[in-house]
Amino acid sequence: MCCWSVPGKRIELVARHLREHKVQHMIIANRTRERAQVLAQEVGAEVISLPEIDARLADADIIISSTASPLPIIGKGMVERALKARRNQPMLLVDIAVPRDIEPEVGKLANAYLYTVDDLQAIIQSNMAQRQAAAVQAETIVQQESSNFMTWLRSQGATDTIRDYRSQADQIRAEMESKALAAIAQGANVEQVIHELAHRLTNRLIHAPTKSLQQAAGDGDMERLHIFTRQPRAGSALVLFY
């Protein structure tokens, strides 16, 4: 069960996100029920007034607060009573209000896990740093694998074919790199994105040579098969990722 204090843009985003993740019961607390009713109908939430928070706090596993109150609306004593009623089942409290809606002392209570804007900002900065590092890693993979493959093709002496294929490879590289960076920017799992990037890039780059091999095999062109199956010389290995 999740409880919010005062619906606003940030709370609306959180409410929709939690609804998408199948939170079963949600409560919205506001000074006036009318203001909260629109969002409540959209996400299937119950509406209560701010004075009712004390009586209902024990029902919530997650509390997210963002009001314009100049003073805290959730105090240590209120949370202590809620924890006692819950038999010390853990509570997650997220305070995204400025100034704070939840007294800092709440974070010292056993089984009460309080996070503020400062905590969330640190998490965001850490995630951004990881995504930026992953973006650099993804770009490096694309460039290195394209370079390795073009080096191997050059070793086969097919200058005209290389020129055409280089253009195709550059287009493939740009397309795959753009998709990977976009996925990382949207918060996709970095390791999975890089894994899929390497796998799909390899498949796209070897698609044309594979068709040529199949055609050569069908035509009985052994010389052509020999050229394509020749091992890359030292220093120009083709690395495949799976």
N, C-alpha and C positions, 0 to 999 in steps of 0.2 A: 504494500500500500504506500502511496506517495502523497505528500501534502505540500502545496505551494501557498505562499503568502503574496497576495496582490498580483494579478495578471498584468504583464507588460510584454514588450517585444521579446525580451530574453526568456521570460517565463513561457510565453507562447511557443517558442522554438523548443524549449525543454519538454513541454507537455506533449507536443506532437512527436518528438523523438521517443519519449517513453511509451507513448501509445503504440508506435510502430514496433517497439520491442516487447509488446504484450504485457505491460504492467496492468494488473487486473483491476485495481481499485485506486482511484485518484480523488483527492480533495483539493478544492481551491478555496482559500480563505481571503476575504476582502472586506473592506469597510462597508461596502454596499453590495448586496447580492446581485443587483441588476448588472453591474459592471462586469462581474465574473461569469454571468450566465451564458454569454455568447461563446466564450472559450469552453466552458463546461459542456455545453451541448455538442460542440465539435469533437471533443476528446472523450466524452462520456464520463465526466467527472461530477462529483458531488460538490455543492457550494455551501460554505459556512461563513459566518462573520468572524472578524478578528477576535472578539471576546470568547468565542467558542474554541479557540485553539488549545487553551489549557486543558479542557475536558477531552479533546480529541487527539492530543499529541501522541498518546500511548498507542493509538491505532496505526500510526505511520512508521514504516521502516525507513523511509527516506523523507527528509524535510528540506525543501529548497525555498529560500526566502530572498525577496528583492522588493523591499518597500521604500518609501520616501520618508519613513519615520526618522526623526532626529535622535531618538533613543531606541535601545534594543527592545524588541517585542517578545523575544524568547529568552528567558533568564535561566540561570543555573538551577534554581529551585524548581522551575517548571519542568525542566528536563529530568531532574532527579525523581520527581513524582512519576513522570512517564516511564522511566526505567524501572522503578519499583513496581508499577502496575504491569509492566511487560515481563517481570521476573528477570530483568537484566538482559533481555534479548537485545542485541546490538542495534544502534540507530545511526544512520548516516545523515549528517546535517551539512548542507551546502549554503553558505551565506554569500550571495553575490551583490549585496546591497552596499552602498557607500552613502552615509556611514553605516556601520555594522548593525544588522538586525538581531544577531545572536551574541550574547555575552561571551567574551573570550574564555571565561572560566569554564564554560561548558566543555571545551576541549580537554579539560583535565579530568573529566568524569570517566570512570571505567565504562566501557561499552558504548561511549558516545564519541563518534568520529566526526570532528568538525573541520570543514574545509572552507577557506575564505577566498576572496578574489585574488589575494597575493599567492596563495597556494596554487590556484588554477592557472595563474599567469606563468608561474614557474614550470608547470606541466606543459603548457602551450609552447613556451620557448624551447623546452627540451625536445618536444615533438617536432617543432619546426627545424631545429638543428639536425635531427635524425633524417628528416625528409630531404633537407638540402644535401646532406652527405650521401643519401641514397640516390638523389638525382645525379650527382657527380659520378657516382659509381655506375649508374645505368648508362650515362653518356660515354664513360670510359669503355664499358663493355661493347657498346655499339661500334665505337671507333676502332677498337682493337680487333674485334672480330671481322669487321669489314676490311681492315688493313691486312690481316692475316690471309683472308680469302683472296684478296686481289693480288697479294704477293705470290700465292700459290698459282693463281691463274697465269700471272706473268711468266712463271717458270715453265709453263707449257708452251710458250712461244706463240700464243694465239693473239697477236697484237690487235687486229681488227675486232675480233670477238670481245677482247678485253675492253676496248673503248666503248662498245655498245653496252656491255654488261656493267661496266663501271657506272654508267649513267643510271641504269636500272637499280644497281646496288645502292647508289646514293639516295635515290627516291625511296627505296625500301627502308634504308637507315633512318632517313628523316621522318618517315611515317611512323615507324616503330618507336623511335625515340620520343616523338611528340606524344604518342599514346601512353607510353610508360611514365613520362613526366606528369602528364595530366592525371593519371591514376594515383601517383604518389601525392600530388597536390590535393587530391580529393580525400586523402586519408586511407587509401588502400594499404593492405599489408605489404610492407616494403620488400621483405624477403620473397613473397609470392610474386610481386610485380617483376622483380629482377629475374627470378626463375623463368617466368613466362616470357619475358623479353628475350632472354638468351635462347630459349627453346624455339620461339616463333621466328626470331631472326635467322637462326640456323635453317629452319625449314624453308623460309622464303628465299634465302640465298642459294640453297641447293636445289630449289625446285626446277629451274631451267636446266642445269646440268643433268639432273635426274631424268628429265624428259629426253634429253639428247642421248643419254646412255640407253634408255629404253628403245629409242628409235634405231640407234646403232646396232643394238642386239638383234632387233627385228630384221634389219637389213643385212646382218652378217658382216658388218664393217668392223673387223678385228683391229685394224690400225686405230680407228677412232676410239674404240674401247680401251686400247692400250694407253692412249694419251690421257684419257680421263682417269684411269685406274693407277697411273704411275704415282708412286709415293712422293709426297712433297720433300724437297731437298732440305738438308739441315739448316736450321735458322729460319725456316718459313713454315712452321707447322700450322695446320688448321685445327683449332680447338673447338670441339663440339660440347655443348652443355645439355644435360638432360635432367 
